[in-house]
Amino acid sequence: MREFFPARQSRWSSSLTWALAAVMVLVGCTGRPSVKSTFEKSGARDLTFNRLLVVGVSPDYGPRCNFEYWLVRDLRSRGAANTEASCNFMSKEEPLTREGIERLVAKWHFDGVLATRMVASSWLTKEGGSSDTRSTGSYKYIASGYDTGFYGAYGVPVDYYEFKTLPSVMNSKGAGHILTRLYETQGADLIYTIDTKVKDVESSQLGLAMVTPAIADQLHRDRLIH
């Protein structure tokens, strides 16, 4: 019988385990994330997902993959055993597009796509030598087009080439606002959103140790995974 998922994440397992052990001792001294969830579609509360594809919506491949692997680890530990990271299947050169996600969904039969992106951050001051002026106080907008449909089906950018120019702060420190959206794959419909805010983060690894378990816990509490 053919194995369902390729074992391409094994090289990350030991490093993730040691990193998690090292930073978890610091979590208790840091502000906890604020997490709120919303069901976006009628009947969504009755759904349960068994095969999730995790997508970190970031133009920087390294931080994107780092985030995905941490979140996959936390989701699997809460019962979502068939969860996979998009980085297990997509190379650094492959653009993050709807077509790319749809190919993975069709090939590996995922029943849900969990897409996460950074919306705003207080630690971004400059990117590529210029200041980000789309701010209120010290809070900087990251996701250009956040309210104007820049992100389409499965939460990926409509214009990948513009997307590549956006700041990449998915794996940083300070304070941030993160949106995680769950899409069913029958029609790429948005069914559920998790809104996560975090502050007083002293390092990128500590930020991951705070945010990814909070996202996984909320999905488990809302019975979307078991």
Buried (B, 14 or more C-beta within 10 A) or exposed (E): EEEEBEEEBEEBEEEBEEBBEEBBEBEEEBEEBEBEBEBBEEEBEEBEBBBBBBBBBBBBBEBBBBBBBBBBBBBBEBEBEBBBBBBBBBEEEEBBBBEBBBBBBEEBEBBBBBBBBBBBBBBBEEBEEEEBEEBEEEBBBBBBBBEEEBBEBBBBBBBBEEBEEBBBBBBBBBBBBBBBBBBBBEEBEBBBBBBBBBBEBEBBBBBBBBBBBBBBBBBBEBEBBE
